[in-house]
């Protein structure tokens, strides 16, 4: 309900003060009562105030009488309700003034009850006009909000007409929405979201604001508080009050904006939304939020290697160890402030590496599994580290189940692990005993097993890797042959030449010359 101001105009101080102090104006939603001694004084006061709601004026006054004042108001302040007080001999004259915008009149001496009744009638008219104007403004703002969000074609109306229409936009989102709604039917989900919307709108209404709320995603509710004409919005206070009452997270505008700027502000809010999982102490961030973090996050190679080792190089698979590595991975994401998009990219890449390891071990060209991270994730739906971790755990469980269907000999695991170690250290003085120790078997057993599984003995396998590396260096670097010999792991130059010729049919020098000619 609105409050109004009245101006009492009379050249007799006793009457002015009597009317000002006698009537219980607050009863009629009038919170300010101004007084003026004549029409000119009244105009001065009205201009200083920027307008007035009600004027109660005597007709006969010096300088400018009540009728002249009424005529001025009708022309310059048509929204003002004017009521005149006249003597009996002025009655007919005052009555004609109604045609000039005067809303009502009273005869002297003034009957207080009659005056209060007429004031009440005029206040009701003001209230009705205010409501109609406010409803029209609300409808206009709502239409503009929808146009801004859904990118409807803008009308041809001059945007300047919207300059006084201020709003405060914010996005609310439910934490771990996927888990909270997983058990709901389609109808239950619709009811869940409707209750969420009602909760936000009822809370903001209690704060004195009309709102427009639009679901821009099943887990993103954009709410615009419409600023009342005669009050202000404190963005931080509003967000904190709503947060304290409900278990939502909020991304709020850093200021009240013009409704025509909503499109740009909404895009800004969506960008800041990505940082919400990184906020550990509060569930409210604003559109001017900035976080100091590196442009590129360091990939967790060490954890990836440990996870692959746990999955493929141990038999049987230790589920508790797999779970621990996943926990380590997501602790790494949190401590290094990974955005959820970055988490998704790392998990997707890691899953592809695991699948390639799977294919290499079992000799299968393509392994088709319905994994979450082989598809695009909806990071508004799965909007927390824990939600994404749960999906990653499900994907790895699928792979573990797939592995369980294959009879993989322990020897296959051992040789796979040995090959990886040899490929990493063949440039050194690697020995059979060293590799056997790595896979925890005797050197004799390893030599026999290696020959059986690869078709080559240990030295042949290592020398082949060294010769292949030497070929690359001979073609692509200016290093001397003796230097290349040492780089690829041969301690004696003559032995290197002999082994190289055995595998390639040429000496290293001739190989370089031949490849240079080509």
Backbone torsions as a table, in degrees:
resi	resn	phi	psi	omega
1	UNK	NA	134.9	-175.2
2	UNK	-85.5	165.1	173.5
3	UNK	-119.0	155.2	-171.9
4	UNK	-132.8	167.0	178.1
5	UNK	-120.7	143.5	178.0
6	UNK	-124.9	146.4	176.4
7	UNK	-118.3	122.1	178.0
8	UNK	-99.2	123.0	-176.1
9	UNK	-118.7	116.2	178.9
10	UNK	-159.8	142.6	-178.0
11	UNK	-83.7	-5.0	178.6
12	UNK	-102.6	114.6	-175.5
13	UNK	-57.1	-37.2	-177.5
14	UNK	-63.5	-43.1	179.8
15	UNK	-66.5	-43.4	179.9
16	UNK	-57.2	-52.5	-176.7
17	UNK	-68.7	-34.3	179.0
18	UNK	-62.8	-47.2	178.9
19	UNK	-66.0	-35.4	-178.3
20	UNK	-67.6	-38.1	-170.4
21	UNK	-102.8	-17.0	-174.5
22	UNK	-83.8	-41.3	-172.6
23	UNK	-84.5	135.2	177.4
24	UNK	-76.5	76.7	-172.8
25	UNK	-59.7	-34.2	-179.3
26	UNK	-58.8	-26.6	177.9
27	UNK	-61.4	-24.4	-177.0
28	UNK	-111.7	29.4	175.9
29	UNK	65.6	22.1	178.3
30	UNK	-103.9	113.6	-175.9
31	UNK	-103.1	-10.6	178.4
32	UNK	-135.5	130.7	-180.0
33	UNK	-122.2	111.7	178.2
34	UNK	-98.5	158.7	176.9
35	UNK	-131.8	149.5	177.8
36	UNK	-142.8	152.2	-174.8
37	UNK	-92.8	-14.8	176.5
38	UNK	-165.0	-177.2	-176.5
39	UNK	-63.3	-40.7	179.8
40	UNK	-66.1	-41.6	177.7
41	UNK	-63.2	-38.1	178.7
42	UNK	-63.2	-43.4	-179.9
43	UNK	-62.6	-40.8	179.0
44	UNK	-59.9	-46.9	-178.5
45	UNK	-64.9	-43.1	-178.9
46	UNK	-63.4	-42.2	179.4
47	UNK	-65.5	-38.0	178.0
48	UNK	-65.2	-37.9	-179.9
49	UNK	-79.2	-14.0	-176.6
50	UNK	78.1	23.1	179.7
51	UNK	125.1	166.1	179.6
52	UNK	-147.2	152.5	-177.6
53	UNK	-85.4	-46.3	-176.2
54	UNK	-130.7	142.1	173.7
55	UNK	-127.7	125.5	174.9
56	UNK	-114.1	110.1	-170.8
57	UNK	-130.1	141.9	169.8
58	UNK	-70.6	154.5	179.3
59	UNK	-81.9	-51.7	-174.3
60	UNK	-89.8	111.8	178.4
61	UNK	-148.5	153.0	176.2
62	UNK	-71.7	168.1	176.7
63	UNK	66.8	-61.2	175.1
64	UNK	-147.4	120.3	-176.9
65	UNK	-82.4	179.1	-175.9
66	UNK	-64.4	-36.2	179.8
67	UNK	-68.8	-39.8	177.1
68	UNK	-64.7	-40.5	176.5
69	UNK	-62.0	-43.5	179.3
70	UNK	-61.0	-40.8	179.2
71	UNK	-63.9	-41.1	178.8
72	UNK	-63.3	-45.3	-179.2
73	UNK	-64.5	-40.3	-180.0
74	UNK	-60.0	-34.6	-177.3
75	UNK	-84.9	-41.2	-171.3
76	UNK	-103.7	-24.0	179.4
77	UNK	-136.5	66.2	-174.4
78	UNK	-61.1	-20.0	-179.8
79	UNK	-77.4	-12.7	-178.8
80	UNK	-77.2	133.0	176.3
81	UNK	-89.9	123.2	-176.9
82	UNK	-114.2	133.6	177.3
83	UNK	-129.2	131.8	-177.1
84	UNK	-105.2	149.8	174.0
85	UNK	-114.5	124.7	-176.0
86	UNK	-135.3	156.2	172.4
87	UNK	-79.0	168.3	-175.6
88	UNK	-60.2	-39.1	-177.3
89	UNK	-72.4	-12.9	177.8
90	UNK	-101.5	1.5	-170.2
91	UNK	-59.1	-51.9	-177.5
92	UNK	-61.0	-38.1	-179.8
93	UNK	-66.0	-44.6	-179.4
94	UNK	-67.2	-33.8	-179.3
95	UNK	-62.3	-38.6	179.1
96	UNK	-64.8	-24.6	-177.8
97	UNK	-65.2	-18.1	178.3
98	UNK	-59.2	-31.3	178.8
99	UNK	-67.5	-16.8	179.7
100	UNK	-99.2	17.8	175.1
101	UNK	103.5	-3.6	177.3
102	UNK	-69.4	128.7	-174.2
103	UNK	-81.5	-30.9	-177.8
104	UNK	-164.8	173.7	-179.6
105	UNK	-148.9	159.8	178.5
106	UNK	-133.7	147.0	176.3
107	UNK	-92.8	146.5	173.2
108	UNK	-82.6	148.9	-10.1
109	UNK	-69.1	148.1	-174.0
110	UNK	-72.9	130.2	173.0
111	UNK	-87.3	115.8	-174.2
112	UNK	-59.8	-40.7	179.8
113	UNK	-62.8	-42.7	178.5
114	UNK	-64.3	-42.0	179.1
115	UNK	-60.5	-45.9	-179.8
116	UNK	-62.6	-38.4	179.2
117	UNK	-63.8	-44.2	-179.4
118	UNK	-68.6	-39.2	177.1
119	UNK	-61.9	-43.3	179.1
120	UNK	-59.7	-41.4	178.9
121	UNK	-63.0	-43.3	-179.4
122	UNK	-68.1	-37.9	177.2
123	UNK	-63.7	-39.6	177.6
124	UNK	-62.7	-37.9	176.9
125	UNK	-64.2	-43.8	178.2
126	UNK	-60.7	-41.8	-179.6
127	UNK	-64.0	-42.5	179.4
128	UNK	-65.0	-43.6	178.6
129	UNK	-63.9	-39.6	177.8
130	UNK	-62.0	-42.7	-179.8
131	UNK	-65.0	-42.7	179.6
132	UNK	-63.6	-44.9	179.2
133	UNK	-63.1	-41.4	-179.0
134	UNK	-67.4	-40.4	178.4
135	UNK	-64.0	-40.8	178.6
136	UNK	-64.1	-41.8	179.2
137	UNK	-65.9	-42.3	179.6
138	UNK	-60.9	-44.1	-179.7
139	UNK	-63.3	-41.6	179.4
140	UNK	-63.5	-44.3	179.9
141	UNK	-65.7	-43.0	-180.0
142	UNK	-61.2	-43.4	178.4
143	UNK	-61.4	-40.4	-179.7
144	UNK	-67.8	-38.6	178.4
145	UNK	-61.1	-46.9	178.6
146	UNK	-61.9	-40.7	179.6
147	UNK	-62.7	-39.9	-178.6
148	UNK	-70.0	-40.2	-176.7
149	UNK	-74.8	-43.7	-175.0
150	UNK	-97.2	5.4	175.2
151	UNK	58.9	38.2	173.6
152	UNK	-65.8	153.1	177.7
153	UNK	-58.6	134.0	-179.8
154	UNK	-72.7	143.9	179.0
155	UNK	-74.7	176.5	-175.5
156	UNK	-89.5	4.6	-179.5
157	UNK	-70.2	141.2	178.1
158	UNK	-59.3	123.8	-178.4
159	UNK	-59.2	-18.0	-179.3
160	UNK	-62.2	-22.5	-179.6
161	UNK	-66.9	-16.8	-177.7
162	UNK	-97.8	2.5	-171.3
163	UNK	-61.4	-27.5	-178.7
164	UNK	-91.2	-0.3	-178.1
165	UNK	-92.1	98.3	-176.0
166	UNK	-102.0	142.5	178.5
167	UNK	-136.4	162.4	173.2
168	UNK	-124.7	107.8	-177.6
169	UNK	-94.8	145.4	171.1
170	UNK	-152.1	156.2	177.7
171	UNK	-109.2	131.7	172.2
172	UNK	-110.1	148.6	-179.1
173	UNK	-145.6	148.8	-178.8
174	UNK	-92.5	130.3	178.3
175	UNK	-66.4	133.2	179.2
176	UNK	48.9	51.8	-179.1
177	UNK	-54.8	-39.6	-177.3
178	UNK	-59.5	-41.0	-178.6
179	UNK	-75.0	-36.6	-177.8
180	UNK	-71.0	-24.6	-175.4
181	UNK	-112.7	1.3	-174.4
182	UNK	-58.6	-32.8	-175.3
183	UNK	-88.2	-3.7	-173.1
184	UNK	-87.1	145.4	173.0
185	UNK	-76.2	176.1	177.8
186	UNK	-60.5	-41.4	178.0
187	UNK	-67.7	-40.6	178.7
188	UNK	-64.9	-36.2	178.0
189	UNK	-65.8	-41.6	178.0
190	UNK	-63.4	-39.7	178.6
191	UNK	-66.5	-39.5	178.5
192	UNK	-58.8	-48.2	-177.8
193	UNK	-69.6	-35.9	178.9
194	UNK	-65.8	-39.2	177.9
195	UNK	-65.9	-39.5	176.2
196	UNK	-58.9	-48.5	179.6
197	UNK	-61.8	-44.7	179.1
198	UNK	-61.1	-39.8	-179.4
199	UNK	-61.0	-46.4	179.6
200	UNK	-63.6	-46.0	-175.6
201	UNK	-69.3	-37.6	178.9
202	UNK	-67.1	-38.9	179.1
203	UNK	-65.1	-45.1	-179.9
204	UNK	-68.5	-31.5	177.0
205	UNK	-66.0	-38.0	176.9
206	UNK	-62.6	-26.9	178.4
207	UNK	-83.7	-3.8	175.4
208	UNK	96.6	21.1	-176.6
209	UNK	-119.9	141.9	165.8
210	UNK	-83.6	148.6	-175.5
211	UNK	-135.5	159.0	167.5
212	UNK	-126.1	122.1	-179.1
213	UNK	-119.6	131.6	-177.5
214	UNK	-132.6	128.1	173.4
215	UNK	-78.0	109.1	177.2
216	UNK	-91.5	-8.0	174.8
217	UNK	-162.4	158.4	-179.2
218	UNK	-60.6	-22.3	177.6
219	UNK	-120.7	31.3	173.6
220	UNK	-143.4	113.7	177.9
221	UNK	-109.6	115.5	176.3
222	UNK	-89.7	120.9	179.4
223	UNK	-118.1	133.0	177.2
224	UNK	-117.3	116.6	173.1
225	UNK	-81.0	128.8	179.3
226	UNK	-91.0	120.3	-176.2
227	UNK	-71.6	122.1	175.5
228	UNK	-59.9	150.8	-177.0
229	UNK	-59.3	-34.6	-172.1
230	UNK	-108.9	22.9	178.3
231	UNK	-148.5	170.3	-178.5
232	UNK	-114.8	162.7	175.8
233	UNK	-114.1	130.8	173.4
234	UNK	-100.6	101.0	-173.5
235	UNK	-54.5	-47.3	-176.3
236	UNK	-64.6	-42.5	-178.5
237	UNK	-63.6	-44.4	-179.9
238	UNK	-60.8	-48.4	-178.2
239	UNK	-62.3	-42.6	-178.5
240	UNK	-66.6	-39.1	179.5
241	UNK	-63.5	-45.6	-179.6
242	UNK	-65.6	-42.5	-179.2
243	UNK	-61.5	-41.4	-178.2
244	UNK	-65.9	-26.2	-177.2
245	UNK	-88.9	-24.0	-171.9
246	UNK	-139.3	152.8	-176.5
247	UNK	-88.9	57.0	175.4
248	UNK	-110.1	165.2	167.7
249	UNK	-108.3	148.7	-173.9
250	UNK	-129.9	142.1	169.7
251	UNK	-122.3	109.3	-172.5
252	UNK	-110.2	154.0	172.3
253	UNK	-64.8	147.8	178.0
254	UNK	-81.3	-3.1	-179.2
255	UNK	-161.2	165.1	170.4
256	UNK	-73.6	139.1	-176.0
257	UNK	-126.4	163.9	170.7
258	UNK	-73.7	142.4	-175.7
259	UNK	-58.7	-28.4	-179.8
260	UNK	-72.2	-11.9	179.5
261	UNK	-97.8	8.0	-174.1
262	UNK	-63.1	-40.0	-176.8
263	UNK	-56.2	-49.3	-179.8
264	UNK	-66.2	-40.8	-179.0
265	UNK	-66.9	-38.6	179.3
266	UNK	-62.5	-42.7	177.1
267	UNK	-63.0	-35.9	177.3
268	UNK	-66.9	-41.0	178.5
269	UNK	-62.8	-39.9	179.9
270	UNK	-64.5	-35.7	178.7
271	UNK	-67.4	-44.7	-179.4
272	UNK	-67.4	-27.4	179.3
273	UNK	-52.6	-34.9	-177.8
274	UNK	-61.0	-23.5	-176.9
275	UNK	-88.6	-6.9	-174.8
276	UNK	-57.2	-41.5	179.5
277	UNK	-63.7	-17.1	-178.0
278	UNK	-85.5	-12.0	-178.1
279	UNK	-84.3	109.9	-172.8
280	UNK	-94.8	-27.6	-173.8
281	UNK	-95.1	-31.6	-175.4
282	UNK	-128.7	158.4	177.8
283	UNK	-111.5	22.1	177.3
284	UNK	-131.8	124.2	171.2
285	UNK	-130.3	159.6	-175.1
286	UNK	-116.7	163.4	-171.5
287	UNK	-65.7	-13.5	176.2
288	UNK	-96.1	14.4	-176.8
289	UNK	-66.3	136.3	175.6
290	UNK	-135.0	139.0	-179.2
291	UNK	-122.9	134.7	179.5
292	UNK	-86.0	104.7	179.0
293	UNK	-152.2	156.9	-177.3
294	UNK	-64.9	151.7	178.9
295	UNK	-66.3	-35.7	179.9
296	UNK	-120.7	127.5	178.3
297	UNK	-86.3	144.3	-178.8
298	UNK	-76.6	126.4	-178.8
299	UNK	-68.3	136.8	-177.2
300	UNK	-81.5	67.7	-176.8
301	UNK	-60.7	-40.9	-176.9
302	UNK	-62.2	-44.2	-179.8
303	UNK	-67.4	-37.2	177.9
304	UNK	-60.4	-46.2	-179.7
305	UNK	-62.6	-42.1	179.7
306	UNK	-65.2	-38.0	179.2
307	UNK	-66.6	-42.9	179.0
308	UNK	-64.6	-40.1	178.1
309	UNK	-61.9	-41.0	179.6
310	UNK	-65.9	-37.6	-177.4
311	UNK	-75.8	-41.9	-167.5
312	UNK	-111.4	-20.2	-173.0
313	UNK	-108.0	11.0	176.5
314	UNK	-130.6	138.9	-179.4
315	UNK	-139.4	126.3	-1.8
316	UNK	-74.0	166.8	179.4
317	UNK	-65.6	132.3	178.3
318	UNK	-91.2	102.9	-175.8
319	UNK	-61.1	-37.9	-179.8
320	UNK	-65.6	-33.6	177.8
321	UNK	-71.5	-37.7	175.8
322	UNK	-61.9	-45.4	178.8
323	UNK	-60.2	-39.5	180.0
324	UNK	-65.2	-40.8	-179.6
325	UNK	-66.4	-36.7	176.9
326	UNK	-65.6	-42.1	177.0
327	UNK	-61.3	-42.6	177.5
328	UNK	-60.0	-40.6	-179.0
329	UNK	-62.1	-46.5	-176.8
330	UNK	-76.8	-26.6	170.4
331	UNK	-64.6	-37.0	177.2
332	UNK	-63.1	-44.4	178.4
333	UNK	-58.5	-45.0	-177.6
334	UNK	-66.6	-47.2	-176.1
335	UNK	-67.9	-23.7	179.4
336	UNK	-103.2	12.2	173.9
337	UNK	54.8	49.2	174.8
338	UNK	-73.1	135.0	169.0
339	UNK	-72.0	157.5	-177.9
340	UNK	-61.8	-33.6	177.3
341	UNK	-62.5	-39.8	178.1
342	UNK	-69.6	-36.6	175.9
343	UNK	-61.5	-45.2	179.5
344	UNK	-60.7	-43.6	-178.2
345	UNK	-64.6	-40.8	179.2
346	UNK	-66.5	-46.1	-179.2
347	UNK	-63.9	-38.9	178.8
348	UNK	-64.4	-45.3	179.1
349	UNK	-64.1	-42.8	-178.4
350	UNK	-63.6	-39.1	179.3
351	UNK	-65.4	-38.6	178.3
352	UNK	-66.0	-37.4	176.6
353	UNK	-63.9	-42.3	179.0
354	UNK	-63.7	-41.1	179.4
355	UNK	-64.3	-38.8	178.0
356	UNK	-65.7	-38.3	177.1
357	UNK	-62.6	-41.3	178.4
358	UNK	-60.4	-47.9	-178.1
359	UNK	-65.6	-39.3	-179.9
360	UNK	-66.0	-38.0	-177.7
361	UNK	-71.2	-42.2	-174.5
362	UNK	-97.6	-6.8	179.0
363	UNK	74.1	18.1	178.5
364	UNK	-93.8	129.0	-176.5
365	UNK	-70.3	-40.0	-176.7
366	UNK	-139.6	123.7	177.2
367	UNK	-111.1	115.2	-176.6
368	UNK	-100.1	111.5	177.4
369	UNK	-128.7	145.4	-179.0
370	UNK	-84.4	73.6	-176.8
371	UNK	-94.8	141.5	179.5
372	UNK	-61.1	-39.9	-172.3
373	UNK	-87.0	7.0	168.7
374	UNK	-97.5	4.9	176.3
375	UNK	-128.1	175.3	178.2
376	UNK	-84.1	131.0	179.0
377	UNK	-92.2	145.4	172.7
378	UNK	-87.7	102.0	-173.1
379	UNK	-82.1	-1.0	170.0
380	UNK	-87.2	-34.0	176.1
381	UNK	-73.9	-48.8	177.7
382	UNK	-99.4	83.7	-164.7
383	UNK	-107.9	31.7	178.2
384	UNK	-151.2	160.2	176.2
385	UNK	-59.1	-41.8	-175.7
386	UNK	-66.2	-36.4	178.4
387	UNK	-64.9	-43.3	-179.4
388	UNK	-70.3	-37.3	177.6
389	UNK	-60.7	-40.5	179.0
390	UNK	-61.0	-41.0	179.0
391	UNK	-66.7	-40.2	179.5
392	UNK	-65.0	-39.6	176.8
393	UNK	-61.9	-40.0	178.3
394	UNK	-63.0	-41.6	179.9
395	UNK	-63.3	-44.2	179.9
396	UNK	-68.0	-31.9	176.3
397	UNK	-64.0	-37.7	176.2
398	UNK	-60.8	-43.7	-179.4
399	UNK	-66.1	-42.5	179.2
400	UNK	-61.0	-41.4	178.1
401	UNK	-64.5	-38.2	179.0
402	UNK	-65.1	-42.4	178.5
403	UNK	-63.0	-33.9	-177.0
404	UNK	-65.7	-22.4	-179.5
405	UNK	-81.4	-9.6	-178.9
406	UNK	-106.4	136.4	176.0
407	UNK	-86.8	99.9	-178.9
408	UNK	-104.8	118.3	-178.5
409	UNK	-66.1	148.3	178.3
410	UNK	-59.8	-32.9	179.9
411	UNK	-61.9	-35.9	179.4
412	UNK	-63.5	-41.9	178.4
413	UNK	-62.4	-44.0	-176.8
414	UNK	-63.8	-45.7	-177.4
415	UNK	-69.3	-36.0	176.5
416	UNK	-60.9	-43.7	179.7
417	UNK	-66.6	-40.2	-180.0
418	UNK	-64.2	-43.1	-179.4
419	UNK	-61.8	-41.3	179.2
420	UNK	-63.0	-40.5	180.0
421	UNK	-67.2	-44.0	-179.2
422	UNK	-62.3	-42.8	-178.8
423	UNK	-64.8	-25.7	179.4
424	UNK	-83.3	-30.3	-171.4
425	UNK	-121.0	14.9	-176.5
426	UNK	-65.6	-19.8	-179.7
427	UNK	-76.7	-7.4	178.8
428	UNK	-100.8	-177.8	178.2
429	UNK	-83.3	62.9	-175.8
430	UNK	-72.0	139.6	-178.2
431	UNK	-124.6	161.2	178.7
432	UNK	-57.8	-45.7	-176.6
433	UNK	-61.4	-37.1	-179.7
434	UNK	-60.6	-47.3	-178.9
435	UNK	-69.7	-38.9	178.8
436	UNK	-60.5	-39.6	178.6
437	UNK	-64.2	-36.7	-179.0
438	UNK	-62.6	-40.2	-177.8
439	UNK	-97.6	5.8	171.1
440	UNK	64.5	47.5	173.6
441	UNK	-135.5	170.4	177.9
442	UNK	-74.5	157.8	-178.9
443	UNK	-65.9	-38.7	180.0
444	UNK	-64.7	-45.2	180.0
445	UNK	-63.4	-41.0	-179.8
446	UNK	-62.9	-45.0	-178.6
447	UNK	-60.0	-45.3	179.6
448	UNK	-64.0	-46.6	-178.2
449	UNK	-64.7	-40.0	-178.5
450	UNK	-63.5	-43.8	178.9
451	UNK	-63.8	-39.7	-179.2
452	UNK	-65.6	-41.4	-174.2
453	UNK	-85.5	-32.2	-175.2
454	UNK	-104.1	-19.2	-176.6
455	UNK	82.0	3.1	-180.0
456	UNK	-133.1	149.4	173.6
457	UNK	-79.9	171.3	-172.7
458	UNK	-59.2	-47.9	-176.4
459	UNK	-64.8	-40.3	178.4
460	UNK	-61.5	-42.5	-178.7
461	UNK	-62.7	-46.7	-178.8
462	UNK	-66.0	-45.6	-178.4
463	UNK	-63.9	-33.6	177.7
464	UNK	-64.4	-42.5	177.2
465	UNK	-61.7	-41.4	-178.4
466	UNK	-66.6	-41.7	179.7
467	UNK	-65.2	-42.6	177.6
468	UNK	-59.8	-40.7	177.9
469	UNK	-66.2	-41.3	-179.8
470	UNK	-62.6	-40.1	177.7
471	UNK	-58.1	-43.6	179.8
472	UNK	-62.4	-42.9	-179.6
473	UNK	-68.9	-36.8	179.3
474	UNK	-64.4	-36.0	-178.5
475	UNK	-79.4	-40.0	-167.1
476	UNK	-106.3	-4.8	-178.1
477	UNK	-129.8	159.7	177.8
478	UNK	-92.3	9.0	-176.7
479	UNK	-61.3	148.2	174.8
480	UNK	-66.5	155.8	-179.2
481	UNK	-60.7	-39.8	179.7
482	UNK	-64.1	-34.9	178.3
483	UNK	-69.2	-40.7	178.7
484	UNK	-63.8	-37.2	178.6
485	UNK	-55.7	-46.9	-179.6
486	UNK	-69.4	-37.9	-177.4
487	UNK	-63.2	-34.0	-177.2
488	UNK	-91.3	-0.3	171.2
489	UNK	113.7	0.9	178.7
490	UNK	-87.9	131.8	179.7
491	UNK	-87.7	-25.7	-179.9
492	UNK	-116.0	129.7	-176.7
493	UNK	-64.4	-44.3	-177.6
494	UNK	-62.7	-38.9	179.0
495	UNK	-65.5	-39.1	177.4
496	UNK	-59.4	-46.8	-179.2
497	UNK	-61.1	-41.9	-179.0
498	UNK	-64.3	-46.3	-179.3
499	UNK	-67.3	-41.8	-179.8
500	UNK	-59.5	-43.9	-179.1
501	UNK	-67.1	-33.3	179.4
502	UNK	-63.3	-41.3	-175.9
503	UNK	-87.1	-25.9	-175.0
504	UNK	-114.3	-15.9	-178.4
505	UNK	83.4	0.0	-179.7
506	UNK	-135.0	156.5	170.6
507	UNK	-75.1	160.5	178.3
508	UNK	-56.8	-39.8	-178.9
509	UNK	-65.0	-46.2	179.7
510	UNK	-66.2	-35.5	177.7
511	UNK	-61.6	-41.9	178.7
512	UNK	-64.7	-43.4	179.8
513	UNK	-63.1	-44.4	-177.9
514	UNK	-63.9	-44.9	-179.8
515	UNK	-70.5	-29.2	177.0
516	UNK	-67.8	-39.8	178.5
517	UNK	-63.8	-42.0	179.7
518	UNK	-65.8	NA	NA
